[in-house]
Amino acid sequence: MKTKEHAPHISFYDAEVHHGKNAGKIIAFYAFFISASFLIATPIAMRLTGETDMFLENLFRIFTSPSRLVTDYFRLGGLGSTFFNAAICGLACNAIILLSRVKASATTFAGYMLVIAHCFYGLNFVNMWPPFIGVLLYCFITKKPFRENVHVSLFSTALGPFISDFLFRYTLRGDFEFGEPKITAFGVVLAILFGLAAGFVVPSLLPGTTAMHRGFNMYKAGLAIGILGIFIYSFMYKTLGASEPEPLVIENAAYDALPYQYRGFMNIFFLILFSATILMGFFFNRRSFHGYKQLVHSTGYGVDFLDKFGMPVCLINVGVYGLCILAYLNLIFILPEIFPFLPQGVGFTGATVGVTFAALTFSADGQHPRTVAPVALGYALLLVVVCVICAIFGADVPWTLSTQGYINGLAFATGLCPFAGKYGFKYGVLAGFISAIICTSTSAMHGGFVLYNGGFTAGLTALVLLPFLDFYKIKPKFEDDV
């Protein structure tokens, strides 16, 4: 068994002070920096798309529409209104982190990143609150400190689409008309009761489902909330015999007129954001990249990068990893132009922008480019296999890497990177390959009401792959030093 040897990290702060106090401050500062970036970008986005006169109307539509996967908020509202939604949701999380006096950790950072990620395609300032308040009530009744469960409250917002459906569609049945929001007293009661109940159920599911995949799915809450979503969806629509809602048909001529969906704007935004992140890490890390080489040679399994390498080095990882994701996206966007037999995919839709942030969720807790790359190659390998089979049988290739479902799937499949870190390159590829097979099928199990569908998919992949590795007595190839 090989061992990865690491030199002690050097950060701007000594270990005791950094981990005891300043790491949390850096996390809180960086989270606020991202929220502020959204706010600053809002008027620029509005000017770019001419949304100024429609801004409030678009924002209202985002707040008052059902938001099942995948509801593209760029299409539903607009570029500026979506950025503003992400800004105010992010600032709300910043306030929660500050007021709760939580000692911000890698898990807190992960919760924040998942909230802002889904603000582009399903989560908004209205539907985020009932599950959050449910966790707050859970802490009050069980006498558990809320600051120890802040991350749980942030994760619980993944159930936001259920809230929107209860408020604006479920109790209306045949009277629902998109664009003309109506609410009923019964719908409000259902939304509140559901949010409160979720606050008690989600904390109880997280430990057990994490044990099921033994930490090999970094999006731990995905499996827990995905399973819960299956039961709720089945009861709402199958058990009670209610008509299943049809996907929203959203017409947005301005959005459709841009064939690459804001490619230039989003590239500039991400380039500035990720470059600034690297510079922050560099300066906090005593104007050096020392420690980052050791980080990218870590297995990523059960390793808290924040504790082991320090938050400045984690910031460098966030920035570098983010630039790698951006490069990957731009590459897959042009694949249909290079290979005309591939179907046309999407560009920087709301969902694509959202999952770019989602893919960075555990950059301070185990994800880095070296172990994520094999998982991405697993997706590419499946596409090659599909292309070969379609060529043999004379069929059209049904999807490409820039098909929305596969962009979303890979963003969360990156959470399977510990397979590559522990077992080696080929098992990371295998994990990605298996995840890619099922990534567009799992949302049907919960009706698209769980925003953590990708984490749910990754969890199922781990449940399939781990027994295989155990049965054939395949031993881990790498270990981190202690």
C-alpha positions in Angstrom: 0.0 0.0 0.0 1.4 3.3 -1.0 1.4 6.3 1.4 1.2 9.9 0.3 3.8 11.9 2.2 3.1 15.5 3.0 5.2 18.4 4.3 3.5 20.5 7.0 1.6 23.3 5.5 2.6 26.9 6.0 -0.1 29.5 6.2 -0.3 33.1 7.2 -1.4 32.1 10.6 0.2 29.5 12.9 -1.8 26.3 13.3 -3.3 27.0 16.7 -4.5 30.5 15.9 -5.5 29.6 12.3 -7.6 26.6 13.2 -9.0 28.0 16.4 -10.2 31.3 15.2 -9.1 32.7 11.9 -10.2 29.8 9.6 -13.8 30.5 10.4 -13.3 34.2 9.7 -11.7 33.5 6.3 -14.7 31.2 5.4 -17.2 33.8 6.5 -15.3 36.5 4.6 -15.1 34.4 1.4 -18.7 33.4 1.6 -19.6 37.1 1.9 -17.3 37.9 -1.0 -19.2 35.5 -3.3 -22.6 37.0 -2.2 -21.3 40.5 -2.8 -20.0 39.4 -6.2 -23.5 38.3 -7.2 -24.9 41.6 -6.0 -22.3 43.7 -7.9 -22.9 41.6 -11.1 -26.7 42.1 -10.9 -26.9 45.6 -12.5 -24.3 44.7 -15.1 -26.3 41.6 -16.0 -29.5 43.7 -16.2 -27.8 46.2 -18.5 -26.4 43.4 -20.7 -29.8 41.7 -21.2 -32.0 44.8 -21.1 -33.9 43.4 -18.1 -34.1 46.7 -16.2 -37.8 47.4 -16.9 -38.7 43.8 -16.2 -36.5 43.1 -13.2 -39.1 43.1 -10.5 -41.6 41.2 -12.6 -38.9 38.6 -13.4 -37.9 38.3 -9.7 -41.5 37.9 -8.7 -41.9 35.1 -11.2 -38.9 33.3 -9.8 -40.3 33.6 -6.2 -43.8 32.4 -7.1 -43.3 29.6 -9.6 -43.0 25.8 -9.0 -39.3 25.0 -9.3 -38.8 21.3 -10.0 -35.6 20.1 -11.5 -34.4 21.6 -13.8 -36.1 25.0 -13.7 -33.7 27.3 -15.4 -34.0 30.7 -13.6 -32.3 32.5 -16.5 -35.2 31.4 -18.6 -37.9 31.7 -15.9 -36.7 35.2 -14.9 -33.6 36.7 -16.4 -29.9 37.0 -15.9 -30.0 40.0 -13.5 -33.0 38.7 -11.4 -31.3 35.3 -11.0 -28.1 36.9 -9.8 -30.1 39.0 -7.4 -31.9 35.9 -6.1 -28.5 34.3 -5.5 -27.2 37.4 -3.8 -30.0 37.8 -1.3 -30.1 34.1 -0.5 -26.3 34.1 -0.1 -26.5 37.2 2.1 -29.1 35.5 4.2 -26.7 32.6 4.7 -23.9 35.0 5.6 -26.2 36.5 8.3 -27.1 33.1 9.6 -23.5 32.1 9.9 -22.7 35.4 11.7 -25.6 35.5 14.1 -25.4 31.9 15.0 -21.8 32.4 16.0 -20.9 29.1 14.4 -17.3 28.2 14.2 -17.3 28.0 10.5 -15.9 24.8 9.1 -15.5 23.0 5.8 -19.0 21.7 6.3 -20.4 25.2 6.8 -18.7 26.3 3.6 -20.2 23.3 1.8 -23.7 24.2 3.0 -23.3 27.7 1.8 -22.0 26.7 -1.6 -24.9 24.3 -2.2 -27.4 27.0 -1.3 -26.0 29.6 -3.8 -25.6 26.9 -6.4 -29.3 26.0 -6.4 -30.3 29.6 -6.4 -29.8 29.4 -10.2 -32.2 26.5 -10.8 -34.7 25.7 -8.1 -34.1 27.5 -4.8 -35.2 31.0 -4.0 -35.7 33.5 -1.2 -39.2 32.2 -0.6 -38.9 28.4 -0.7 -35.6 28.2 1.3 -37.1 29.3 4.7 -39.6 26.6 5.9 -37.0 23.7 6.0 -34.5 26.0 7.6 -37.0 27.1 10.3 -37.8 23.4 10.8 -34.2 22.7 11.7 -34.2 25.7 14.0 -37.3 24.3 15.8 -35.7 20.9 16.0 -32.7 22.4 17.8 -35.0 24.4 20.2 -37.1 21.3 21.1 -34.2 18.9 21.4 -32.1 21.6 23.2 -29.3 21.2 20.7 -27.2 24.2 19.9 -28.2 25.7 16.5 -24.6 26.6 15.8 -23.8 22.9 15.6 -26.6 22.3 13.1 -26.2 25.4 10.8 -24.9 23.1 8.0 -28.0 20.8 8.4 -30.3 23.8 8.0 -28.4 24.8 4.9 -28.6 21.3 3.5 -32.3 21.0 4.2 -33.0 23.8 1.7 -32.6 21.1 -1.0 -36.3 20.4 -0.3 -37.3 23.9 -1.6 -39.2 22.6 -4.7 -41.6 20.8 -2.4 -42.3 24.2 -0.7 -42.9 26.0 -4.0 -45.2 23.2 -5.2 -47.3 23.2 -2.0 -47.6 27.0 -2.1 -48.3 27.6 -5.7 -49.6 24.4 -7.4 -50.4 21.3 -5.4 -53.7 22.4 -3.8 -54.9 24.2 -6.9 -54.9 21.0 -9.0 -56.5 21.9 -12.4 -56.7 25.6 -11.6 -53.0 26.1 -11.8 -51.9 28.5 -14.5 -48.2 29.3 -15.0 -47.6 33.1 -14.7 -50.7 33.7 -12.6 -49.7 32.7 -9.1 -52.4 31.8 -6.6 -52.1 30.5 -3.2 -54.6 28.7 -0.9 -54.7 28.6 2.9 -54.3 24.9 2.8 -51.2 25.2 0.6 -49.6 27.6 3.0 -50.4 25.2 5.9 -48.9 22.3 4.0 -45.8 24.2 3.1 -45.2 25.2 6.8 -45.9 21.8 8.2 -43.7 20.1 5.6 -40.9 22.5 6.4 -41.2 21.9 10.1 -41.3 18.1 9.7 -38.3 18.2 7.4 -36.4 19.9 10.1 -36.8 16.9 12.3 -36.3 14.2 9.7 -33.2 15.4 7.8 -30.9 15.5 10.9 -31.9 11.9 11.7 -31.2 10.6 8.2 -27.8 12.1 7.6 -25.7 9.9 9.9 -27.2 6.6 8.7 -26.9 7.3 5.0 -23.4 8.5 5.4 -22.5 5.2 7.0 -24.1 3.4 4.0 -21.6 4.9 1.5 -18.8 5.0 4.1 -17.8 8.5 3.1 -17.1 7.7 -0.5 -19.8 10.2 -1.6 -18.8 13.6 -0.5 -22.3 15.0 -1.2 -23.4 13.2 2.0 -26.8 14.9 2.3 -27.7 13.9 -1.3 -28.5 10.3 -0.5 -30.4 11.1 2.7 -32.6 13.8 1.2 -33.0 11.9 -2.1 -34.4 8.9 -0.2 -36.7 11.2 1.8 -37.8 12.8 -1.4 -38.8 9.5 -2.9 -41.2 8.8 0.0 -42.7 12.3 0.0 -43.2 12.4 -3.8 -44.7 8.9 -3.9 -47.2 9.8 -1.2 -48.1 13.1 -2.7 -48.7 11.9 -6.2 -48.8 8.1 -6.3 -50.4 7.0 -3.0 -53.0 9.8 -3.1 -53.6 9.5 -6.8 -53.0 13.1 -7.6 -52.2 14.1 -11.2 -48.5 14.5 -11.6 -47.5 18.0 -12.6 -46.3 18.7 -16.1 -43.0 20.5 -16.7 -43.4 24.3 -17.0 -43.4 25.6 -20.5 -41.4 28.8 -20.2 -41.2 31.2 -23.2 -38.4 33.7 -23.1 -37.6 35.2 -26.5 -34.7 37.3 -25.2 -33.1 34.2 -23.7 -33.6 32.1 -26.8 -32.1 34.8 -29.0 -28.7 34.2 -27.4 -27.5 30.8 -28.8 -24.7 30.4 -26.2 -26.7 31.6 -23.2 -24.5 34.4 -21.8 -21.2 32.6 -22.6 -19.1 35.7 -22.6 -20.6 37.2 -19.4 -20.3 34.0 -17.4 -16.7 33.4 -18.6 -15.6 36.8 -17.5 -17.5 36.5 -14.2 -15.9 33.1 -13.4 -12.5 34.2 -14.5 -12.6 37.2 -12.2 -14.1 35.2 -9.3 -11.7 32.3 -9.4 -8.6 34.4 -10.1 -9.5 36.6 -7.1 -9.9 33.5 -5.0 -6.4 32.3 -5.9 -5.0 35.7 -5.1 -6.7 35.7 -1.7 -5.3 32.3 -0.9 -1.9 33.3 -2.2 -1.7 36.4 0.0 -3.2 34.7 3.1 -0.7 31.9 2.6 2.3 34.3 3.1 2.4 35.1 -0.6 3.1 31.5 -1.6 1.5 28.4 -3.0 3.3 26.3 -0.4 1.1 23.4 0.7 -1.0 23.2 -2.5 1.2 20.4 -4.0 0.7 18.4 -0.9 -3.1 19.0 -1.1 -3.5 17.7 -4.6 -1.6 14.5 -3.7 -4.0 13.8 -0.9 -6.5 10.9 -1.4 -9.4 13.2 -0.4 -10.9 10.4 1.6 -11.8 11.5 5.2 -9.4 14.4 4.9 -10.5 17.8 6.1 -8.3 20.0 3.9 -9.1 23.0 6.1 -7.7 21.3 9.2 -4.7 19.7 7.4 -3.6 22.4 5.1 -5.3 25.6 6.3 -8.0 27.7 4.7 -5.5 29.8 2.6 -4.4 26.7 0.7 -8.1 25.7 0.4 -8.8 29.0 -1.3 -6.1 28.3 -3.8 -7.7 24.9 -4.4 -11.1 26.5 -4.9 -9.7 28.9 -7.5 -7.6 26.4 -9.4 -10.3 23.8 -9.4 -12.9 26.4 -10.5 -10.7 27.3 -13.4 -10.4 23.6 -14.4 -14.2 23.3 -14.3 -14.6 26.4 -16.4 -12.1 25.1 -19.0 -14.0 21.8 -19.1 -17.3 23.5 -19.7 -16.0 25.6 -22.6 -14.5 22.4 -24.1 -17.6 20.4 -24.0 -19.7 23.3 -25.4 -17.8 23.1 -28.7 -17.7 19.3 -29.0 -20.8 19.3 -31.3 -19.0 21.8 -33.6 -15.9 19.6 -33.7 -17.9 16.3 -34.1 -21.1 17.1 -36.0 -22.6 13.7 -35.3 -23.1 14.7 -31.6 -26.3 16.5 -30.7 -26.3 20.1 -29.8 -26.0 20.6 -26.0 -26.5 23.7 -23.9 -24.4 26.6 -22.8 -24.3 28.7 -19.6 -27.9 28.1 -18.6 -28.9 28.8 -15.0 -28.4 25.1 -14.2 -24.9 25.1 -15.7 -23.9 28.1 -13.7 -25.4 26.7 -10.6 -23.7 23.3 -10.8 -20.3 25.1 -11.4 -20.6 26.3 -7.8 -22.0 22.9 -6.7 -18.9 21.2 -8.0 -16.8 23.3 -5.7 -18.7 22.4 -2.6 -16.1 20.2 -1.0 -13.0 22.0 -2.2 -12.1 22.5 1.5 -13.0 18.9 2.4 -11.6 16.4 -0.1 -12.1 17.6 -3.7 -9.2 18.6 -6.0 -8.5 18.4 -9.7 -6.3 15.3 -9.6 -8.9 13.0 -8.2 -11.9 14.6 -9.9 -10.3 14.2 -13.4 -10.8 10.4 -13.5 -14.5 10.8 -12.7 -14.9 13.2 -15.6 -13.1 10.7 -17.8 -15.7 8.1 -16.8 -18.4 10.3 -18.3 -16.3 10.8 -21.5 -15.7 7.1 -21.7 -19.5 6.4 -21.5 -20.0 8.8 -24.4 -17.4 7.1 -26.5 -19.1 3.7 -25.8 -22.5 5.1 -26.7 -21.1 6.6 -29.9 -19.5 3.3 -31.0 -22.8 1.4 -30.3 -24.8 3.9 -32.2 -22.4 3.8 -35.1 -22.7 0.0 -35.2 -26.5 0.0 -35.3 -26.8 3.2 -37.4 -28.6 5.1 -34.6 -28.3 8.8 -33.7 -26.2 9.6 -30.7 -28.8 10.6 -28.1 -26.7 12.9 -25.9 -23.4 14.6 -25.5 -21.3 15.9 -22.5 -23.0 19.3 -22.8 -26.5 17.9 -22.5 -27.9 19.5 -19.4 -28.5 16.3 -17.5 -24.9 15.2 -18.0 -23.4 18.5 -17.0 -25.4 18.4 -13.8 -24.6 14.7 -13.2 -20.9 15.2 -13.5 -20.9 18.2 -11.2 -22.1 16.1 -8.3 -20.3 12.9 -9.5 -17.1 14.8 -8.5 -18.1 13.8 -5.0 -17.0 10.3 -5.9 -13.4 11.5 -6.1 -12.3 9.5 -3.0 -12.6 6.3 -5.2 -9.8 7.7 -7.4 -7.9 9.0 -4.4 -8.0 5.7 -2.4 -8.3 3.0 -5.0 -6.5 4.6 -7.9 -7.2 6.2 -11.3 -9.1 3.4 -13.0 -11.6 3.1 -10.1 -12.3 6.8 -10.3 -13.1 6.3 -14.0 -15.3 3.4 -13.1 -17.2 5.5 -10.6 -17.8 8.2 -13.1 -18.9 5.7 -15.7 -21.5 4.1 -13.4 -22.7 7.5 -12.3 -23.1 8.7 -15.9 -25.3 5.7 -16.7 -28.0 6.6 -14.2 -27.6 10.4 -13.8 -30.5 11.3 -16.0 -32.9 8.7 -14.5 -32.8 9.3 -10.8 -34.8 12.5 -10.7 -37.9 10.5 -11.8 -37.7 8.6 -8.5 -38.5 11.8 -6.5 -40.2 13.7 -9.3 -37.5 16.3 -9.5 -38.4 17.7 -6.1 -35.0 17.2 -4.5 -32.3 19.6 -5.6 -29.6 17.3 -4.5 -30.4 14.8 -7.2 -26.7 14.6 -8.3 -25.6 13.8 -4.7 -28.4 11.2 -4.6 -27.0 9.7 -7.9 -23.5 9.7 -6.5 -24.7 8.0 -3.3 -26.4 5.2 -5.3 -23.2 4.8 -7.4 -21.2 4.3 -4.2 -23.7 1.8 -3.0 -23.2 -0.2 -6.2 -19.4 0.1 -6.4 -18.4 -0.5 -2.8 -19.9 -4.1 -2.5 -18.1 -4.9 -5.8 -14.7 -3.7 -4.4 -15.4 -5.6 -1.1 -16.5 -8.8 -2.8 -13.4 -9.0 -5.0 -11.2 -7.9 -2.1 -9.8 -4.9 -3.9 -7.7 -3.1 -1.4 -7.1 0.7 -1.2 -4.0 1.7 -3.1 -3.2 4.9 -1.3 -3.4 6.3 2.2 -2.8 9.7 3.6 -0.3 10.3 6.3 -1.6 11.1 9.7 
